[in-house]
Amino acid sequence: EKGGYDHFMLKEIHEQPDAISDTFRGRLLSNEAMVKLAGVEDNMKKFLAADRIIIVACGTSWHAGLVAEYIFEDLARIPVEVEYASEFRYRNPVITEKDIVIAISQSGETADTLAAIKLAKSKGAFVFGVCNVVGSSIARETDAGAYTHAGPEIGVASTKAFTTQITVLTLIALRLARAKGTISSSEFRHHLIELETIPKKVEEALKSDGYIQTVADIYKDATNFLYLGRGFNFPVALEGALKLKEISYIHAEGYPAAEMKHGPIALIDEQMPVVVIATKKGHYEKVVSNIQEIKSRKGKIIGIVTKGDTNVKELADHVIEVPETLECLSPLLTTIPLQLLSYHIAVMLNRNVDQPRNLAKSVTVE
Ligand code: F6R
């Protein structure tokens, strides 16, 4: 049932190339330069009239929402707010009929997310679901939606659900960008073609597995980790830290790289591994100077870099390469080595990778 892998989590990490293509199959039509998502098409008027999009989710799905915030605002120029479902529902939030709420949930059963949806609906908002489990409570409660086609996710730590959520949300953003005219037809086509190459590039990123094991072995006894990223990759840093915490029980924090100097830099010493997402596009020079700041305080740097990078290699203790892609698609690749790093550290520490202590696959309590 684990398809020859030691754990469901590892199997699911390796399923990502297929899970991502299954998620865009029949929806991403690069030859016709089209994105087809029935749930969006049928409600296009509402989407185009919306003043803003509010994303509600928990945990890893919330991280996917944060990535989507960057993508929606950049491509479709729609203001986005990303909310923890649990905070949103208890806060007396301002919601109107002109709002679109997107609820993201792998299981479709998360109690707080479900309650947030009910609240938003009662205020007249249109609620769109991005779920993995067909027929789940959230899928049924939402007004419309688009499923991720990740297939069953058994490992408690979410992996392929995260990358397929980002895939669906990217498709939605591209479709809306085209409809709104915030992207040119040539840029639109270019994005579709690039998105189509992502599964192959994920496969390539998975090939760093052997090297990642070496890195995992060096740092498995650390008691703290920091994860840093900027822009589209800031949420990936949060997700990398969450993955490490939940399956290895090592304390880890994710931060936007520029926030370092506002506090967390005090933590840096020679005991502290810092995972820095430093891919070529975006604020690369800024990230390189953040790396220099860590280096001068003797932190250990594990850089996630674009294939062929030389700058970071000179400064970092280790670099793990991912293929080049558009900046907005890079989270789909930079996530992969972070999943593998957590996995291998957890295995080396003899943790119960698929069923970590204190965690359940879906959180149906409030
Ligand atoms: C982390 C993880 C959890 C879930 C969260 C939301 O690996 O699995 O943080 O992401 O409980 O679950 P769903 O997406 O099912 O609503």
Residues whose N, C-alpha, C, O or C-beta is under 5 A from the ligand:
A	BS01	F6R	C58 G59 T60 S61 I104 S105 Q106 S107 G108 T110 V156 A157 S158 K361 V363
